């Protein structure tokens, strides 16, 4: 039987954030592109990650507001959580975005092939009896929720995918992993009324963040009644019809109704033909050069399969980058350290650039200054009932190299900060410009004024 064959400038394997971004940008640049996706266009971010989890987190925020409404003079009552209604809300958001994305690619004339693709040559992806040949191939096959060696997922031991689909609020839940996914689900469940314990082997929650931010989150979680164990590794879990018993290496045990395993995400690269074609893998990830090209000429990798941050907006950026690289535009490189990160628990965390400690290592301890502005002095934060801080790190007589925020709605503040860091702005460059009052954004302005030597409300 003769295989059918179609030719394109770019063949994209994977229709998540990185893959469809590459295809859209390629079309804008006058290239031809095809997207091959075995599941649903939009990938993990749209269907099992960013969008549905943030819908849950907003529902949790509404629950908290309803509980605290009286202090704002509003009479209301919190009567509980209707998980079927919460799920309908979440699914409605996802469905709407999915339909919009399908329409976007259709409007751009980008063919989307539904089926499991396999790399069969450096320039060819096969789906069933059809082959798609590209002058370039972009691998964008995404990630999956991983576990620890010997820790089997099943029954009452679940990942974030199963957690999203729960039709009830667990009475008591243990969360293995105090990173982004772990603290976000812990935050949701606590707002919904569950007892929550987070188990993190490292010394702090959100261990990749500025240490002062981690400590503030820990204080906030204690105040909210979220328990956590830090600095001791997980050993084992047993389960029965009633729940789970989690044992740590020091012998400490925790009983819960469910165990959420939130220890990170692994790359989807196995059994897709990568190694057979000669693409190098490292622990399942696809190493690339700084231009995102693999060791096989003409084959690029983007998104969660590339070592580094696993963020949808990094995936968008890499997809756009690769399309522009193939088109010969020589796009600029954005290092992972300068990609903004947001953790959407309550309080939110947002950061970009170097922590103070990492900046000191890179530039020298005597070459770095930082200022941590307490949001107690910010009018809008007081109105919203949130506390926290914004820390700005600079090189002395040089640019801002890091911004670290914890507060309600912190994620909305990181846009200006990432511009400052990526444009290598000095505090003195930003200080003359006006931040609207009253806004939380003023807090960034106050920290910058302080570092520029002309503080207004900062001490």
DRENTIKE-870932 format. One record per residue (C-alpha): x, y, z; residue in one letter. Coordinates in nm, 4 decimals, always signed. Layout:
N
     east    north       up residuo
        X        Y        Z       a
...
//
This chain:
459
     east    north       up residuo
  +0.0000  +0.0000  +0.0000       x
  +0.1399  +0.3359  -0.1023       x
  +0.1525  +0.5992  +0.1728       x
  +0.0060  +0.9407  +0.0943       x
  +0.2447  +1.2320  +0.1339       x
  +0.1944  +1.6055  +0.1868       x
  +0.4663  +1.8712  +0.1934       x
  +0.4962  +2.1798  +0.4135       x
  +0.7590  +2.4288  +0.5197       x
  +0.7015  +2.3299  +0.8834       x
  +0.5503  +2.0138  +1.0276       x
  +0.4561  +2.0587  +1.3928       x
  +0.4144  +1.7495  +1.6091       x
  +0.1946  +1.8546  +1.8997       x
  -0.0889  +2.1068  +1.9191       x
  -0.0303  +2.2556  +2.2629       x
  +0.0793  +2.6101  +2.3391       x
  +0.4230  +2.5753  +2.1770       x
  +0.3057  +2.3843  +1.8720       x
  +0.0138  +2.5981  +1.7644       x
  +0.2103  +2.9182  +1.8343       x
  +0.4821  +2.7974  +1.5958       x
  +0.2241  +2.7248  +1.3270       x
  +0.0446  +3.0575  +1.3631       x
  +0.3664  +3.2582  +1.3438       x
  +0.4856  +3.0516  +1.0481       x
  +0.1681  +3.1329  +0.8547       x
  +0.2063  +3.5020  +0.9381       x
  +0.5542  +3.4879  +0.7863       x
  +0.4300  +3.3356  +0.4623       x
  +0.5339  +2.9784  +0.5350       x
  +0.3137  +2.6701  +0.5175       x
  +0.2529  +2.4644  +0.8303       x
  +0.0552  +2.1686  +0.9595       x
  -0.0203  +2.0758  +1.3201       x
  -0.0513  +1.7121  +1.4235       x
  -0.2272  +1.6464  +1.7546       x
  -0.3442  +1.3119  +1.8959       x
  -0.5712  +1.4617  +2.1626       x
  -0.7196  +1.8112  +2.1659       x
  -0.5794  +2.1321  +2.0246       x
  -0.4548  +2.3442  +2.3128       x
  -0.2827  +2.0591  +2.4942       x
  -0.2243  +2.0342  +2.8672       x
  -0.2463  +2.4092  +2.9315       x
  -0.5977  +2.4488  +2.7975       x
  -0.7514  +2.1167  +2.8949       x
  -0.5686  +1.9872  +3.2039       x
  -0.3446  +2.2671  +3.3306       x
  -0.3370  +2.6457  +3.3236       x
  -0.6939  +2.7295  +3.2306       x
  -0.8981  +2.4750  +3.4296       x
  -0.6839  +2.5086  +3.7419       x
  -0.7137  +2.8870  +3.7366       x
  -1.0907  +2.8518  +3.6987       x
  -1.0870  +2.6405  +4.0166       x
  -0.8691  +2.8988  +4.1881       x
  -1.1123  +3.1768  +4.0971       x
  -1.4004  +2.9716  +4.2368       x
  -1.1916  +2.9342  +4.5536       x
  -1.1370  +3.3117  +4.5634       x
  -1.5121  +3.3690  +4.5378       x
  -1.5625  +3.1266  +4.8277       x
  -1.3146  +3.3212  +5.0401       x
  -1.4749  +3.6549  +4.9509       x
  -1.8170  +3.5241  +5.0469       x
  -1.6820  +3.4103  +5.3847       x
  -1.5241  +3.7501  +5.4560       x
  -1.7879  +3.9759  +5.3029       x
  -1.9106  +4.1074  +5.6378       x
  -1.5891  +4.2983  +5.7050       x
  -1.6628  +4.5027  +5.3915       x
  -2.0175  +4.5708  +5.5056       x
  -2.1756  +4.3211  +5.2685       x
  -2.4335  +4.0787  +5.4064       x
  -2.3955  +3.7332  +5.2565       x
  -2.3543  +3.3743  +5.3676       x
  -2.1244  +3.0916  +5.2641       x
  -2.3378  +2.7785  +5.2374       x
  -2.0836  +2.5387  +5.0860       x
  -1.9447  +2.4172  +4.7563       x
  -2.1484  +2.2672  +4.4725       x
  -1.8751  +2.0774  +4.2896       x
  -2.1011  +1.9918  +3.9972       x
  -2.1633  +2.3619  +3.9416       x
  -1.7930  +2.4417  +3.9878       x
  -1.7098  +2.1743  +3.7288       x
  -1.9678  +2.3122  +3.4878       x
  -1.8142  +2.6589  +3.5238       x
  -1.4630  +2.5207  +3.4693       x
  -1.5667  +2.3088  +3.1707       x
  -1.7531  +2.6012  +3.0178       x
  -1.4403  +2.8165  +3.0257       x
  -1.2279  +2.5415  +2.8713       x
  -1.4863  +2.4624  +2.6032       x
  -1.5167  +2.8279  +2.5050       x
  -1.1395  +2.8729  +2.4753       x
  -1.1075  +2.5452  +2.2818       x
  -1.3707  +2.6477  +2.0277       x
  -1.2032  +2.9858  +1.9922       x
  -0.8639  +2.8260  +1.9339       x
  -1.0006  +2.5894  +1.6725       x
  -1.1593  +2.8848  +1.4965       x
  -0.8338  +3.0810  +1.5140       x
  -0.6327  +2.8125  +1.3358       x
  -0.9104  +2.7548  +1.0842       x
  -0.9212  +3.1263  +1.0063       x
  -0.5451  +3.1206  +0.9480       x
  -0.5816  +2.8253  +0.7122       x
  -0.3705  +2.5960  +0.9276       x
  -0.4593  +2.2282  +0.8816       x
  -0.4869  +2.0330  +1.2071       x
  -0.4404  +1.6571  +1.1717       x
  -0.6097  +1.4523  +1.4427       x
  -0.4061  +1.1413  +1.5136       x
  -0.0939  +1.0054  +1.6777       x
  +0.2115  +1.1210  +1.4899       x
  +0.5501  +0.9517  +1.4848       x
  +0.8805  +1.0904  +1.3615       x
  +0.9954  +0.8481  +1.0899       x
  +1.2666  +1.0623  +0.9307       x
  +1.4356  +1.3914  +1.0076       x
  +1.1830  +1.5688  +0.7873       x
  +0.8800  +1.3400  +0.8140       x
  +0.5999  +1.2700  +1.0606       x
  +0.3688  +0.9768  +0.9914       x
  +0.0079  +0.9540  +1.1064       x
  -0.1509  +0.6222  +1.0147       x
  -0.0991  +0.5809  +0.6405       x
  -0.0283  +0.9502  +0.5839       x
  +0.3098  +1.1184  +0.5838       x
  +0.3726  +1.4880  +0.6392       x
  +0.7067  +1.6051  +0.5054       x
  +0.8539  +1.9347  +0.6147       x
  +1.1559  +2.1409  +0.5262       x
  +1.1673  +2.1641  +0.9052       x
  +1.0043  +1.9639  +1.1831       x
  +0.9081  +2.1126  +1.5205       x
  +0.8696  +1.8687  +1.8111       x
  +0.6162  +1.9994  +2.0629       x
  +0.4755  +1.6910  +2.2345       x
  +0.4394  +1.8367  +2.5834       x
  +0.4458  +1.6818  +2.9293       x
  +0.2635  +1.4531  +3.1715       x
  +0.2192  +1.4423  +3.5496       x
  +0.5033  +1.2313  +3.6810       x
  +0.5406  +1.0359  +4.0027       x
  +0.8288  +0.9174  +4.2212       x
  +1.0019  +0.5821  +4.1692       x
  +0.7880  +0.3126  +4.3276       x
  +0.4916  +0.5449  +4.3848       x
  +0.2075  +0.4099  +4.1755       x
  -0.0782  +0.6347  +4.0684       x
  -0.4201  +0.4817  +4.1200       x
  -0.7134  +0.4597  +4.3561       x
  -0.6775  +0.7303  +4.6200       x
  -0.3332  +0.8331  +4.4918       x
  -0.4023  +1.0881  +4.2202       x
  -0.2356  +1.3472  +3.9960       x
  -0.3559  +1.6956  +3.9073       x
  -0.5537  +1.5559  +3.6119       x
  -0.7704  +1.3440  +3.8422       x
  -0.7862  +1.6235  +4.0996       x
  -0.9467  +1.8519  +3.8418       x
  -1.2209  +1.5980  +3.7757       x
  -1.3205  +1.5318  +4.1379       x
  -1.6944  +1.5673  +4.1937       x
  -1.6556  +1.6162  +4.5693       x
  -1.4471  +1.8158  +4.8132       x
  -1.2175  +1.5800  +5.0045       x
  -1.2525  +1.6036  +5.3800       x
  -0.8798  +1.5670  +5.4348       x
  -0.6086  +1.5632  +5.1693       x
  -0.2313  +1.5221  +5.1594       x
  -0.0299  +1.6910  +4.8855       x
  +0.3088  +1.5480  +4.7909       x
  +0.5118  +1.8394  +4.6581       x
  +0.5206  +2.2031  +4.7644       x
  +0.5908  +2.3503  +4.4227       x
  +0.3477  +2.5391  +4.1998       x
  +0.0930  +2.2619  +4.1391       x
  +0.0974  +2.1454  +4.5001       x
  +0.0389  +2.4836  +4.6622       x
  -0.2266  +2.5802  +4.4071       x
  -0.4390  +2.2716  +4.4759       x
  -0.3752  +2.3043  +4.8487       x
  -0.5047  +2.6603  +4.8282       x
  -0.8183  +2.5565  +4.6380       x
  -0.9062  +2.2688  +4.8686       x
  -0.8550  +2.4781  +5.1815       x
  -1.0862  +2.7476  +5.0458       x
  -1.3403  +2.4742  +4.9714       x
  -1.3208  +2.3559  +5.3328       x
  -1.0776  +2.0631  +5.3264       x
  -0.8025  +1.9955  +5.5771       x
  -0.4754  +2.0047  +5.3832       x
  -0.1194  +1.8942  +5.4554       x
  +0.1636  +1.9596  +5.2082       x
  +0.4703  +1.7346  +5.2155       x
  +0.7829  +1.8949  +5.0666       x
  +1.1292  +1.7365  +5.0854       x
  +1.3111  +2.0679  +5.0424       x
  +1.3393  +2.3268  +5.3228       x
  +1.0685  +2.5617  +5.1892       x
  +0.7443  +2.5726  +4.9960       x
  +0.7837  +2.7021  +4.6381       x
  +1.1585  +2.6338  +4.6750       x
  +1.2507  +2.7925  +4.3415       x
  +1.1347  +3.1343  +4.4577       x
  +1.3124  +3.4052  +4.6570       x
  +1.3488  +3.2689  +5.0127       x
  +1.1733  +3.5671  +5.1694       x
  +0.8745  +3.4997  +4.9411       x
  +0.8658  +3.1330  +5.0441       x
  +0.8676  +3.2290  +5.4117       x
  +0.5821  +3.4751  +5.3617       x
  +0.3782  +3.2078  +5.1832       x
  +0.4420  +2.9664  +5.4683       x
  +0.3188  +3.2247  +5.7206       x
  +0.0112  +3.2942  +5.5086       x
  -0.0655  +2.9232  +5.4730       x
  -0.0314  +2.8679  +5.8486       x
  -0.2762  +3.1540  +5.9038       x
  -0.5163  +2.9887  +5.6596       x
  -0.4871  +2.6565  +5.8406       x
  -0.2851  +2.4772  +5.5719       x
  -0.0351  +2.2424  +5.7348       x
  +0.2953  +2.1410  +5.5815       x
  +0.5980  +1.9239  +5.6460       x
  +0.9306  +2.0556  +5.5159       x
  +1.2745  +1.9044  +5.4770       x
  +1.1819  +1.5362  +5.5090       x
  +1.1458  +1.3028  +5.2116       x
  +0.8446  +1.0871  +5.1317       x
  +0.8925  +0.7148  +5.1928       x
  +0.5709  +0.5280  +5.1150       x
  +0.1926  +0.5327  +5.1015       x
  -0.0683  +0.2695  +5.1744       x
  -0.4343  +0.2976  +5.0896       x
  -0.7649  +0.1316  +5.1703       x
  -1.1335  +0.2021  +5.1194       x
  -1.1270  +0.4827  +5.3755       x
  -0.8141  +0.6711  +5.2716       x
  -0.4355  +0.6768  +5.2602       x
  -0.1548  +0.6703  +5.5118       x
  +0.1583  +0.8570  +5.4028       x
  +0.4889  +0.7728  +5.5715       x
  +0.7973  +0.9945  +5.5617       x
  +1.1582  +0.8821  +5.5945       x
  +1.1667  +0.9979  +5.9582       x
  +0.8708  +0.7736  +6.0419       x
  +0.6140  +1.0559  +6.0591       x
  +0.2773  +0.9491  +5.9186       x
  -0.0174  +1.1449  +5.7782       x
  -0.3672  +1.0121  +5.7205       x
  -0.5870  +1.1570  +5.4511       x
  -0.8733  +1.0785  +5.2189       x
  -0.6567  +1.1352  +4.9103       x
  -0.2914  +1.1849  +4.8208       x
  -0.2233  +1.4313  +4.5397       x
  +0.1136  +1.3607  +4.3771       x
  +0.2459  +1.6980  +4.2578       x
  +0.6169  +1.6325  +4.2046       x
  +0.6504  +1.7888  +3.8616       x
  +0.5934  +1.6985  +3.4998       x
  +0.7880  +1.4716  +3.2691       x
  +0.8435  +1.5068  +2.8918       x
  +0.6273  +1.3156  +2.6437       x
  +0.8994  +1.1822  +2.4123       x
  +0.8918  +0.8033  +2.4401       x
  +0.7855  +0.5787  +2.1498       x
  +0.7533  +0.8692  +1.9102       x
  +1.0497  +0.7815  +1.6907       x
  +1.2790  +1.0529  +1.8203       x
  +1.5709  +0.8304  +1.9138       x
  +1.5351  +0.6128  +1.6058       x
  +1.5775  +0.9202  +1.3869       x
  +1.8825  +1.0214  +1.5906       x
  +1.7405  +1.2944  +1.8150       x
  +1.9353  +1.2984  +2.1413       x
  +1.7333  +1.2585  +2.4610       x
  +1.8503  +1.3383  +2.8140       x
  +1.6326  +1.1806  +3.0843       x
  +1.3504  +1.2007  +2.8323       x
  +1.3959  +1.5700  +2.7569       x
  +1.5166  +1.6985  +2.4200       x
  +1.8324  +1.9100  +2.4541       x
  +1.8690  +2.1888  +2.1990       x
  +2.1171  +2.4595  +2.1154       x
  +2.0359  +2.8200  +2.2075       x
  +1.8372  +2.8487  +1.8829       x
  +1.6145  +2.5548  +1.9876       x
  +1.7500  +2.3218  +1.7183       x
  +1.8162  +1.9621  +1.8171       x
  +2.1297  +1.7695  +1.7234       x
  +1.9482  +1.6679  +1.4016       x
  +1.9620  +1.9573  +1.1520       x
  +1.6202  +2.0940  +1.0648       x
  +1.4522  +1.9375  +1.3688       x
  +1.3573  +2.1814  +1.6449       x
  +1.2080  +2.1241  +1.9900       x
  +0.9862  +2.3621  +2.1877       x
  +0.7853  +2.3727  +2.5070       x
  +0.7825  +2.1315  +2.7968       x
  +1.0072  +1.8735  +2.6289       x
  +1.2963  +2.1236  +2.6290       x
  +1.4860  +2.1279  +2.9621       x
  +1.3963  +2.4270  +3.1758       x
  +1.0810  +2.6016  +3.2910       x
  +0.7553  +2.4300  +3.1995       x
  +0.5286  +2.7283  +3.1424       x
  +0.2696  +2.7906  +2.8745       x
  +0.3988  +3.1404  +2.8017       x
  +0.7539  +3.0047  +2.7624       x
  +0.6016  +2.7602  +2.5146       x
  +0.4323  +3.0422  +2.3218       x
  +0.7589  +3.2337  +2.3097       x
  +0.9562  +2.9304  +2.1920       x
  +0.7001  +2.8465  +1.9247       x
  +0.7151  +3.2001  +1.7889       x
  +1.0948  +3.1995  +1.8168       x
  +1.1345  +2.8813  +1.6118       x
  +0.9023  +3.0014  +1.3347       x
  +1.0985  +3.3261  +1.3117       x
  +1.4292  +3.1373  +1.3242       x
  +1.3230  +2.9148  +1.0356       x
  +1.2092  +3.2243  +0.8448       x
  +1.5546  +3.3781  +0.8905       x
  +1.4556  +3.6644  +1.1230       x
  +1.7204  +3.5845  +1.3875       x
  +1.4887  +3.6421  +1.6873       x
  +1.6282  +3.7410  +2.0264       x
  +1.6860  +3.4783  +2.2942       x
  +1.5017  +3.5109  +2.6254       x
  +1.6771  +3.3132  +2.8980       x
  +1.4606  +3.1095  +3.1326       x
  +1.5626  +3.3238  +3.4288       x
  +1.4000  +3.6260  +3.2622       x
  +1.0679  +3.4535  +3.1904       x
  +0.8002  +3.5594  +3.4420       x
  +0.6599  +3.2928  +3.6757       x
  +0.3289  +3.3050  +3.8613       x
  +0.1908  +3.0754  +4.1300       x
  -0.1845  +3.1294  +4.1597       x
  -0.2423  +3.0236  +4.5195       x
  -0.3712  +3.2689  +4.7792       x
  -0.1678  +3.4814  +4.8214       x
  -0.0314  +3.4802  +4.4663       x
  +0.3390  +3.4763  +4.3890       x
  +0.5004  +3.6343  +4.0831       x
  +0.8668  +3.6671  +3.9951       x
  +1.1096  +3.7328  +3.7142       x
  +1.4869  +3.7436  +3.7009       x
  +1.7432  +3.6592  +3.9668       x
  +1.6767  +3.6135  +4.3346       x
  +1.8979  +3.8301  +4.5537       x
  +2.1146  +3.5282  +4.6387       x
  +2.1579  +3.4239  +4.2748       x
  +2.2290  +3.7820  +4.1708       x
  +2.5008  +3.7993  +4.4373       x
  +2.6538  +3.4788  +4.3007       x
  +2.6485  +3.6087  +3.9439       x
  +2.7510  +3.9714  +3.9917       x
  +2.9223  +3.9656  +4.3329       x
  +2.7651  +4.0229  +4.6736       x
  +2.9062  +4.3770  +4.6958       x
  +2.7682  +4.4605  +4.3516       x
  +2.4010  +4.3936  +4.4263       x
  +2.1344  +4.5916  +4.6132       x
  +1.7738  +4.5042  +4.6881       x
  +1.4716  +4.6675  +4.8448       x
  +1.1699  +4.4820  +4.9818       x
  +0.8663  +4.7113  +4.9861       x
  +0.5974  +4.6026  +5.2305       x
  +0.2480  +4.6311  +5.0829       x
  +0.1149  +4.7511  +5.4184       x
  +0.1980  +5.0943  +5.2821       x
  +0.0040  +5.0424  +4.9588       x
  -0.3464  +5.1870  +4.9646       x
  -0.5035  +4.9577  +4.7035       x
  -0.3674  +4.6474  +4.8755       x
  -0.5244  +4.7618  +5.2027       x
  -0.8558  +4.8199  +5.0229       x
  -0.8406  +4.4698  +4.8761       x
  -0.7492  +4.3202  +5.2117       x
  -0.4217  +4.1705  +5.0979       x
  -0.0716  +4.1954  +5.2381       x
  +0.2702  +4.0960  +5.1118       x
  +0.5709  +4.2587  +4.9538       x
  +0.7511  +4.3395  +4.6326       x
  +1.1259  +4.2956  +4.6245       x
  +1.3369  +4.4545  +4.3521       x
  +1.6979  +4.3456  +4.2959       x
  +1.9452  +4.5599  +4.1040       x
  +2.3118  +4.5680  +4.0131       x
  +2.4694  +4.8717  +4.1797       x
  +2.4892  +5.1516  +3.9225       x
  +2.3285  +4.9019  +3.6851       x
  +1.9994  +4.7448  +3.5788       x
  +1.7157  +4.5765  +3.7623       x
  +1.7845  +4.2015  +3.7463       x
  +1.5031  +4.0563  +3.9568       x
  +1.1542  +4.1308  +4.0885       x
  +0.9730  +3.9089  +4.3415       x
  +0.6146  +3.9661  +4.4567       x
  +0.3723  +3.8017  +4.6978       x
  +0.0197  +3.9378  +4.7406       x
  -0.3331  +3.8931  +4.6205       x
  -0.3358  +3.9611  +4.2436       x
  +0.0454  +3.9566  +4.2281       x
  +0.0300  +3.7954  +3.8855       x
  -0.1137  +4.1128  +3.7380       x
  +0.1926  +4.3092  +3.8546       x
  +0.4605  +4.1046  +3.6801       x
  +0.4129  +4.2471  +3.3295       x
  +0.5881  +4.5761  +3.4040       x
  +0.8551  +4.3934  +3.6023       x
  +0.9415  +4.1570  +3.3166       x
  +0.9761  +4.4529  +3.0818       x
  +1.2114  +4.6246  +3.3255       x
  +1.4256  +4.3130  +3.3649       x
  +1.4348  +4.2176  +2.9981       x
  +1.5000  +4.5738  +2.8823       x
  +1.7750  +4.6016  +3.1439       x
  +1.6185  +4.9174  +3.2827       x
  +1.7915  +5.1021  +3.5659       x
  +1.5787  +5.2143  +3.8626       x
  +1.6812  +5.5662  +3.7632       x
  +1.5248  +5.5075  +3.4186       x
  +1.1879  +5.4149  +3.5667       x
  +1.1769  +5.6539  +3.8635       x
  +1.0597  +5.9636  +3.6680       x
  +0.7558  +5.7843  +3.5277       x
  +0.4222  +5.7908  +3.7058       x
  +0.2335  +5.4943  +3.8469       x
  -0.1418  +5.5502  +3.8765       x
  -0.2839  +5.5939  +4.2265       x
  -0.4272  +5.4009  +4.4003       x
  -0.2993  +5.0815  +4.2415       x
  -0.0947  +4.7852  +4.3521       x
  +0.1392  +4.8734  +4.0669       x
  +0.2503  +5.1737  +4.2703       x
  +0.4372  +4.9308  +4.4951       x
  +0.6790  +4.8539  +4.2141       x
  +0.7231  +5.2265  +4.1601       x
  +0.7924  +5.2800  +4.5310       x
  +1.0587  +5.0061  +4.5369       x
  +1.2217  +5.1525  +4.2265       x
  +1.2185  +5.5036  +4.3743       x
  +1.3922  +5.3699  +4.6821       x
  +1.6635  +5.1976  +4.4774       x
  +1.7060  +5.5151  +4.2732       x
  +1.7775  +5.7044  +4.5952       x
  +1.4595  +5.9117  +4.5972       x
  +1.2005  +5.7258  +4.8084       x
  +0.8544  +5.8700  +4.8549       x
  +0.6564  +5.6450  +5.0915       x
  +0.9318  +5.3891  +5.1501       x
  +1.1290  +5.4150  +5.4710       x
//
